[in-house]
Amino acid sequence: MELLEICKQAKKVRQQVGILTTDQKNAALLAVADRLEACSEMLIAENETDMENGRNNRMAEGLLDRLKLSEERIAQMAEGLRQIAQLNDPIGEVLSMKKRPNGLMIGKKRVPLGVIGIIYESRPNVTADAFGLCFKTGNVVILRGGKDAIHSNRAIVNCIQAALEEQNLPKEAISLITDTSHETAREFMHMNGYVDVLIPRGGAGLIRTVVENATIPVIETGTGNCHIFVDESADFEMALAIIDNAKTQRIGVCNACESLLIHEKIAERFMPLLQKRLAEKKVEIRADETLKETLTDAANVVLASEEDWGREYLDYIISAKTVASVKEAIAHINRYNTGHSDAIITENYANAQTFLDEVDAAAVYVNASTRYTDGFEFGFGAEIGISTQKLHARGPMGLEALTSTKYIIYGNGQVRP
């Protein structure tokens, strides 16, 4: 189907989807979850075609990890949809109601955004997550995934559409643009007559292209140069475990730690322990001169350059730098971070509070891994992305982030004098 026809069909069913009852939406979400699990074998087979193409094209390990589907990951996708079904439906929620002196009752309630377009890269789980969140909030979604995941995405969308049709609901509640050319993507960015909001989800290049070229309003999701600051009072075992998890649990995700800051008073004692821990996972440390000198065995340590402080590696690489205080750590983070997720490891309450108050990021942690910045972990069932902007939504975007509001006014014959 051509792009224009996809957009027309989406707009055509927007009102029908927007007025579905909560029971109708929940029943459909559960049916889709069951269908995805029933289709696991087929989904994995289609995904293997994408994986093989990725390997042939020498796709980076972190990106291959993002692309891969397994029975476990498909089960997680289905569980995400079931969790969304259990969440409160925000549509129709009355946020306020006040009586004016003239007798008018003026209120505000949540409504769907309408038609949401999502442009994303090689993460097929986004296909199911995006559908679930958009559908629960009465929105229609048009997806444009990357060519690297086209077989996986097409298979997932076909499963979802089949389940919707079984529920006597419009399959156009979700559509996939199968033409993955850059020209079609740019044309999609200009469909403001049909699409109400556009959400890019992927690398810095993709996000920048959408922000700079779209005529549709954009909710900007960001890349993740996430930091962990190890304060002088940090518990070393806790710090090692958190850094290991944040860096190596999954390397190809935006909430993985990419940058470390180490208080200078503990650097000489802490760095050899950290080097040994990260060497077990073959993580390369790009360290400043001070940290590099603390290590006699420099097998997995190289000298960092200025460019390393702002890098999102998505690889077994991490930058590391010494700082003299929590204030210096905060200043460095606010200069080089991407506004995603940053953490402090400390036993000092005052430093923890200062870090929480002054670090400019969507999610700020004390003594926990940045890997928790995730809609599923935050109790949203799934997420549409991690917003690093400050207008409309910030952080993991769950159901409420996909709604707008409208004023509702009750009168009894008032006319304005």
C-alpha positions as CSV (number, residue, x, y, z in Angstrom):
1,M,0.0,0.0,0.0
2,E,1.3,3.4,-0.9
3,L,2.2,5.9,1.9
4,L,-0.6,8.3,1.2
5,E,-3.2,5.5,1.3
6,I,-1.8,4.2,4.6
7,C,-2.1,7.7,6.1
8,K,-5.7,8.2,4.7
9,Q,-6.8,4.8,6.2
10,A,-5.3,5.7,9.5
11,K,-7.1,9.0,9.7
12,K,-10.3,7.3,8.6
13,V,-10.4,5.0,11.6
14,R,-9.0,7.5,14.1
15,Q,-12.4,8.3,15.5
16,Q,-13.5,4.7,15.7
17,V,-10.4,3.7,17.6
18,G,-10.7,6.8,19.8
19,I,-14.1,5.9,21.2
20,L,-13.5,2.2,21.9
21,T,-14.4,1.3,25.4
22,T,-11.8,0.2,27.9
23,D,-13.2,-3.4,27.8
24,Q,-12.9,-3.5,24.0
25,K,-9.3,-2.3,24.1
26,N,-8.3,-4.6,26.9
27,A,-9.8,-7.7,25.2
28,A,-8.0,-6.8,22.0
29,L,-4.7,-6.4,23.8
30,L,-5.0,-9.8,25.4
31,A,-5.9,-11.4,22.1
32,V,-2.9,-9.8,20.4
33,A,-0.6,-11.1,23.3
34,D,-1.9,-14.6,22.8
35,R,-1.5,-14.4,19.0
36,L,2.1,-13.2,19.3
37,E,3.0,-16.2,21.5
38,A,1.2,-18.6,19.2
39,C,3.1,-17.2,16.3
40,S,6.5,-17.4,18.0
41,E,8.0,-20.0,15.7
42,M,7.0,-18.0,12.6
43,L,8.2,-14.7,14.1
44,I,11.6,-16.2,15.0
45,A,12.0,-17.6,11.5
46,E,11.3,-14.2,9.9
47,N,13.6,-12.6,12.4
48,E,16.4,-15.0,11.5
49,T,16.2,-13.7,8.0
50,D,16.9,-10.2,9.3
51,M,19.6,-11.5,11.6
52,E,21.4,-13.3,8.8
53,N,21.2,-10.2,6.6
54,G,22.6,-8.2,9.6
55,R,25.5,-10.6,10.1
56,N,26.2,-10.5,6.3
57,N,26.3,-6.7,6.5
58,R,28.6,-6.8,9.5
59,M,26.1,-5.2,11.8
60,A,27.7,-4.3,15.2
61,E,27.1,-6.8,18.0
62,G,25.1,-4.3,20.0
63,L,22.7,-3.7,17.1
64,L,22.4,-7.4,16.4
65,D,21.3,-7.8,20.1
66,R,18.7,-5.2,19.6
67,L,17.4,-6.9,16.5
68,K,17.2,-10.5,17.8
69,L,13.9,-12.1,18.7
70,S,13.7,-15.2,20.9
71,E,10.9,-17.1,22.6
72,E,11.8,-15.2,25.8
73,R,11.7,-11.8,24.1
74,I,8.4,-12.6,22.4
75,A,7.0,-13.7,25.7
76,Q,8.2,-10.4,27.2
77,M,6.4,-8.5,24.3
78,A,3.2,-10.4,25.1
79,E,3.6,-9.8,28.8
80,G,4.0,-6.1,28.2
81,L,0.7,-6.1,26.3
82,R,-1.0,-7.9,29.2
83,Q,0.4,-5.4,31.6
84,I,-0.9,-2.6,29.5
85,A,-4.4,-4.2,29.6
86,Q,-4.3,-4.2,33.4
87,L,-3.4,-0.5,33.6
88,N,-5.9,2.2,34.2
89,D,-7.3,3.7,31.0
90,P,-6.4,7.4,31.0
91,I,-8.8,8.3,28.2
92,G,-11.8,10.2,29.5
93,E,-10.2,10.9,32.8
94,V,-11.4,14.3,34.1
95,L,-8.4,16.1,35.5
96,S,-10.3,19.1,36.9
97,M,-13.7,20.7,37.1
98,K,-14.3,24.2,38.4
99,K,-17.4,26.4,38.6
100,R,-17.0,30.0,37.4
101,P,-18.9,32.9,38.9
102,N,-21.2,33.0,35.8
103,G,-22.2,29.4,36.5
104,L,-20.2,27.7,33.8
105,M,-18.6,24.4,34.9
106,I,-15.2,24.2,33.1
107,G,-13.3,21.0,33.2
108,K,-10.4,19.3,31.5
109,K,-10.2,15.6,30.4
110,R,-7.7,13.3,28.7
111,V,-8.2,12.5,25.0
112,P,-6.2,10.6,22.4
113,L,-3.5,12.4,20.4
114,G,-5.0,10.9,17.2
115,V,-2.7,9.4,14.6
116,I,0.8,8.7,15.9
117,G,3.7,8.1,13.5
118,I,6.8,6.3,14.8
119,I,10.1,6.1,12.9
120,Y,12.5,3.6,14.5
121,E,15.5,1.4,13.9
122,S,16.3,-2.3,14.4
123,R,14.2,-3.1,17.5
124,P,11.2,-5.3,16.5
125,N,9.9,-5.3,20.1
126,V,9.1,-1.6,19.6
127,T,6.5,-2.7,17.0
128,A,4.4,-4.5,19.7
129,D,5.1,-2.0,22.5
130,A,4.1,0.9,20.2
131,F,0.8,-0.8,19.2
132,G,-0.1,-1.6,22.8
133,L,0.5,1.9,24.2
134,C,-1.1,3.7,21.3
135,F,-4.1,1.4,21.2
136,K,-4.8,1.6,24.9
137,T,-4.9,5.4,24.6
138,G,-7.2,5.3,21.6
139,N,-4.6,6.3,19.1
140,V,-3.9,4.9,15.7
141,V,-0.3,4.2,14.9
142,I,1.7,4.2,11.7
143,L,5.1,2.5,12.0
144,R,8.1,3.0,9.8
145,G,10.8,0.6,10.9
146,G,14.3,0.2,9.5
147,K,15.1,-2.1,6.6
148,D,17.3,-4.2,8.9
149,A,14.1,-5.5,10.7
150,I,11.6,-5.4,7.9
151,H,10.8,-9.2,7.9
152,S,10.4,-9.2,11.7
153,N,8.2,-6.0,11.7
154,R,6.0,-7.2,8.9
155,A,5.4,-10.5,10.7
156,I,4.5,-8.9,14.0
157,V,2.1,-6.4,12.4
158,N,0.4,-9.2,10.4
159,C,-0.2,-11.0,13.7
160,I,-1.5,-7.9,15.4
161,Q,-3.9,-7.1,12.5
162,A,-5.2,-10.7,12.4
163,A,-6.0,-10.5,16.1
164,L,-7.8,-7.2,15.7
165,E,-9.9,-8.5,12.8
166,E,-10.9,-11.5,15.0
167,Q,-12.1,-8.9,17.6
168,N,-14.1,-7.1,14.8
169,L,-11.9,-4.1,15.2
170,P,-10.2,-2.1,12.3
171,K,-6.9,-3.6,11.5
172,E,-5.8,-0.1,10.3
173,A,-5.4,0.7,14.0
174,I,-1.8,-0.3,13.2
175,S,0.0,0.1,9.9
176,L,3.5,-0.6,8.7
177,I,5.2,1.3,6.0
178,T,7.1,-1.5,4.1
179,D,9.0,0.9,1.8
180,T,12.1,1.5,3.9
181,S,13.7,4.0,1.5
182,H,14.9,7.3,2.9
183,E,12.7,9.1,0.3
184,T,9.6,7.5,1.7
185,A,10.7,8.3,5.3
186,R,11.1,11.9,4.4
187,E,7.7,12.0,2.7
188,F,6.2,10.5,5.9
189,M,7.7,13.3,7.9
190,H,5.6,15.7,5.8
191,M,2.2,14.0,6.3
192,N,1.0,16.6,8.8
193,G,-2.5,16.6,7.2
194,Y,-2.9,13.0,8.4
195,V,-0.5,12.4,11.3
196,D,-0.8,14.3,14.5
197,V,2.5,13.6,16.2
198,L,5.8,11.9,15.1
199,I,8.1,10.1,17.5
200,P,11.6,9.0,16.3
201,R,13.3,6.2,18.2
202,G,16.8,5.2,17.4
203,G,20.3,6.7,17.0
204,A,21.4,10.3,17.0
205,G,21.4,10.5,13.2
206,L,17.8,9.3,12.9
207,I,16.5,11.6,15.6
208,R,18.3,14.6,14.2
209,T,17.0,13.9,10.7
210,V,13.4,13.8,12.0
211,V,13.7,16.8,14.2
212,E,15.2,18.9,11.4
213,N,12.9,17.8,8.5
214,A,9.5,16.9,9.9
215,T,6.5,19.3,9.4
216,I,4.6,17.1,11.9
217,P,5.1,18.0,15.7
218,V,7.9,15.8,17.1
219,I,8.4,14.3,20.5
220,E,12.1,13.8,20.6
221,T,13.5,10.7,22.1
222,G,17.2,10.7,22.8
223,T,20.4,8.8,22.7
224,G,21.9,7.7,25.9
225,N,25.3,8.9,27.1
226,C,24.5,7.7,30.6
227,H,26.9,8.4,33.5
228,I,27.7,6.8,36.9
229,F,29.6,8.9,39.5
230,V,31.4,6.9,42.1
231,D,31.6,9.2,45.1
232,E,34.3,9.0,47.8
233,S,31.9,7.4,50.3
234,A,30.7,4.7,47.8
235,D,30.5,1.1,48.9
236,F,33.0,-0.5,46.5
237,E,31.1,-3.8,46.1
238,M,27.9,-2.0,45.3
239,A,29.6,0.3,42.8
240,L,31.3,-2.6,41.0
241,A,28.0,-4.6,40.7
242,I,26.1,-1.5,39.5
243,I,28.7,-0.5,36.9
244,D,29.0,-4.1,35.7
245,N,25.2,-4.3,35.3
246,A,24.8,-0.9,33.7
247,K,27.5,-1.5,31.2
248,T,27.4,-5.2,30.3
249,Q,23.8,-6.5,31.0
250,R,22.9,-5.3,27.5
251,I,25.3,-3.1,25.6
252,G,23.1,-2.1,22.7
253,V,20.5,-0.1,24.7
254,C,20.1,3.6,25.4
255,N,20.1,3.2,29.2
256,A,23.5,1.4,29.3
257,C,26.2,3.2,31.1
258,E,28.8,4.8,28.8
259,S,30.7,7.1,31.1
260,L,32.2,6.9,34.6
261,L,33.3,9.6,36.9
262,I,35.5,8.5,39.9
263,H,36.2,10.6,42.9
264,E,40.0,11.3,43.0
265,K,40.3,10.3,46.6
266,I,39.3,6.6,45.9
267,A,40.7,6.3,42.4
268,E,43.9,4.5,43.4
269,R,42.0,1.9,45.4
270,F,38.9,1.5,43.3
271,M,40.2,1.4,39.7
272,P,42.2,-1.8,39.9
273,L,39.1,-3.6,41.2
274,L,37.0,-2.1,38.5
275,Q,39.5,-2.9,35.8
276,K,39.5,-6.5,36.9
277,R,35.7,-6.7,37.0
278,L,35.3,-5.2,33.5
279,A,38.1,-7.2,32.0
280,E,36.1,-10.3,32.7
281,K,33.5,-9.0,30.2
282,K,36.2,-7.7,27.8
283,V,35.2,-4.1,28.4
284,E,37.8,-1.5,27.2
285,I,38.2,1.5,29.6
286,R,39.1,4.8,28.0
287,A,40.6,6.6,31.0
288,D,42.0,10.0,31.7
289,E,45.7,10.2,32.5
290,T,45.1,10.1,36.3
291,L,43.1,6.9,36.2
292,K,45.4,5.3,33.6
293,E,48.4,5.8,36.0
294,T,46.6,4.0,38.8
295,L,46.7,0.8,36.8
296,T,49.8,-1.3,36.4
297,D,48.1,-3.8,34.1
298,A,46.8,-1.7,31.2
299,A,45.6,-4.6,29.0
300,N,42.1,-3.2,28.6
301,V,42.8,0.5,29.3
302,V,43.6,3.2,26.7
303,L,44.0,7.0,27.1
304,A,40.7,8.8,26.5
305,S,40.3,11.7,24.1
306,E,38.0,14.7,24.5
307,E,35.5,13.1,22.1
308,D,35.1,10.1,24.5
309,W,33.3,12.1,27.1
310,G,30.3,12.6,24.9
311,R,30.2,9.2,23.2
312,E,27.4,6.7,23.2
313,Y,29.4,3.5,22.4
314,L,26.8,0.8,22.3
315,D,29.8,-1.5,22.7
316,Y,32.0,-3.0,25.3
317,I,33.7,0.4,25.8
318,I,33.4,2.8,28.7
319,S,35.0,6.2,29.4
320,A,36.3,7.1,32.8
321,K,37.5,10.3,34.4
322,T,38.5,11.6,37.8
323,V,36.7,14.5,39.6
324,A,37.4,16.3,42.8
325,S,33.8,16.7,44.1
326,V,30.2,16.0,43.5
327,K,29.8,19.5,42.1
328,E,32.5,18.8,39.5
329,A,30.8,15.5,38.6
330,I,27.5,17.3,38.1
331,A,29.1,20.0,36.0
332,H,30.8,17.4,33.8
333,I,27.5,15.3,33.4
334,N,25.4,18.4,32.6
335,R,28.0,19.3,29.9
336,Y,28.3,15.9,28.2
337,N,25.2,13.9,29.0
338,T,22.2,13.5,26.6
339,G,19.6,14.2,29.3
340,H,18.8,10.5,29.6
341,S,19.9,8.7,32.8
342,D,22.6,9.3,35.3
343,A,23.5,7.8,38.7
344,I,25.5,8.4,41.8
345,I,26.9,5.7,44.1
346,T,27.3,7.2,47.5
347,E,26.7,6.7,51.2
348,N,26.6,10.5,51.7
349,Y,23.0,11.7,52.0
350,A,23.8,15.4,51.2
351,N,25.7,14.4,48.1
352,A,22.9,12.2,47.0
353,Q,20.4,15.0,47.3
354,T,22.6,17.5,45.5
355,F,23.0,15.0,42.7
356,L,19.3,14.5,42.4
357,D,18.5,18.2,42.5
358,E,21.2,19.4,40.1
359,V,21.7,16.8,37.4
360,D,19.7,17.7,34.3
361,A,18.4,14.3,33.0
362,A,15.1,12.6,32.6
363,A,16.0,9.9,35.2
364,V,18.5,10.4,38.1
365,Y,19.5,7.5,40.3
366,V,21.0,7.0,43.7
367,N,22.7,3.6,44.2
368,A,21.0,1.9,41.3
369,S,21.7,0.9,37.7
370,T,20.7,3.2,34.9
371,R,19.4,0.1,33.2
372,Y,16.1,0.6,35.1
373,T,15.1,3.6,32.9
374,D,12.5,1.5,31.1
375,G,8.7,1.7,30.8
376,F,8.3,-2.0,31.8
377,E,10.5,-1.4,34.9
378,F,8.6,1.8,35.8
379,G,5.3,0.0,35.8
380,F,4.0,1.3,32.4
381,G,3.8,-2.1,30.8
382,A,6.0,-0.9,28.0
383,E,7.2,2.4,26.6
384,I,7.0,4.3,23.4
385,G,10.5,5.7,23.9
386,I,12.6,7.6,26.4
387,S,11.9,11.3,25.9
388,T,14.9,13.5,26.7
389,Q,13.1,16.8,25.8
390,K,11.1,18.8,28.4
391,L,7.9,19.7,26.5
392,H,4.9,17.4,26.8
393,A,6.7,14.4,28.1
394,R,10.0,13.4,29.7
395,G,11.5,10.1,30.5
396,P,9.9,6.7,29.7
397,M,6.7,7.5,27.8
398,G,3.8,5.4,29.0
399,L,0.1,5.9,28.5
400,E,-0.3,9.4,29.8
401,A,2.4,10.7,27.5
402,L,0.3,9.6,24.6
403,T,-2.7,11.7,25.5
404,S,-3.7,15.3,25.1
405,T,-6.5,17.2,26.9
406,K,-9.5,19.1,25.9
407,Y,-11.7,21.5,27.9
408,I,-15.3,20.4,28.6
409,I,-17.8,23.2,29.5
410,Y,-21.3,22.7,31.0
411,G,-23.6,25.6,30.8
412,N,-27.3,26.4,31.4
413,G,-27.9,29.1,28.8
414,Q,-25.0,31.5,29.5
415,V,-24.2,34.1,26.8
416,R,-21.2,36.4,27.0
417,P,-22.2,40.0,27.8
